[in-house]
Amino acid sequence: MRQATSSHAPSQIRVISPATATDTACRPARSGVGCSKCAMRAVCMPDGLSAEELSRLDEIICLSRRVSRGEALYRSGDTFSNLYAVRAGSFKTVVTHDDGREQVTGFAIAGEPLGLDGISDESHGCDAIALEDSIVCVIPFHLLEMLCRESRAVQRHVHRMMSSEIVRESALMMLLGNMRADERVATFLLGLSKRLEARGYSASEFNLRMTRDELGSYLGMKLETVSRTFSKLQRQALISTQGKSVRLLDTDGLRRV
């Protein structure tokens, strides 16, 4: 995953700091790099948009927002007003149970949406925490709804995003309920590999931005079990690991786990 390491945003991107401005204070970015010129356009946006539709998207996308590693993009209970598209970096989503236990419910990488959890109740149901220095594009939902009424392509894309979230949650329930520990880790690594490849990154070698503890929370496994499972897959010559770096040595073998 590409990490935003510079202390300054690219000159084409106007950035809002969480400490100095709120999302609702965003004004549409009518100049600079919008959806029509963004490198993530192919994975964020539907195919076949007209020049006019792309221009309308550029008009409603708010100024980009930088979120430092460990900071929250939004918290559970915050009023929902925006969707977000990860432009660079990565996030985890976390639900806190009544007894204080935290459960990681997902990981979002560049080109993927955040904030869909807030649509139903008009408040967010989880925390979205940056796993590394990241940048998101802020999309005011009321403006997106207006654009959906004007553009069937955008409307279908929003529906696909919502449907994908339902499919993702169903897959997670199957993973947690029916798979052994080694199956869970193999399935996660193969899924992440596929997502990274779609974004132009290496499908066989990448860094895990989450900790083993966070991965265990997501996969419903204790930290010790995660570590043992990685060691087992490495002994079987299916993967190679060094710190947070993972190399997939035998993807067919991982599928057969």
Buried (B, 14 or more C-beta within 10 A) or exposed (E): BBBBEEEEBBEEBBEBEBEEEEBEEBEEBEEBBBBBEBBBBEBBBBEEBEEEBBBBBBBBBBBBBBBBBEBBBBEBEBEBBBBBBBBBBBBBBBBEEEEEEEEBBBBBBBBBBBBBBBBEEEBBBBBBBBBBBBBBBBBBBEBBEEBBEEBEBBBEBBEEBEEEBEEEEEEBEEBEEEBEBBBBBBBBBBBBBEBBEEBEBEBEBBEBBBBBEBBBBBBBBEBEBBBBBBEBBBEBEBBEEEEEEBEBBBBEBBEEB
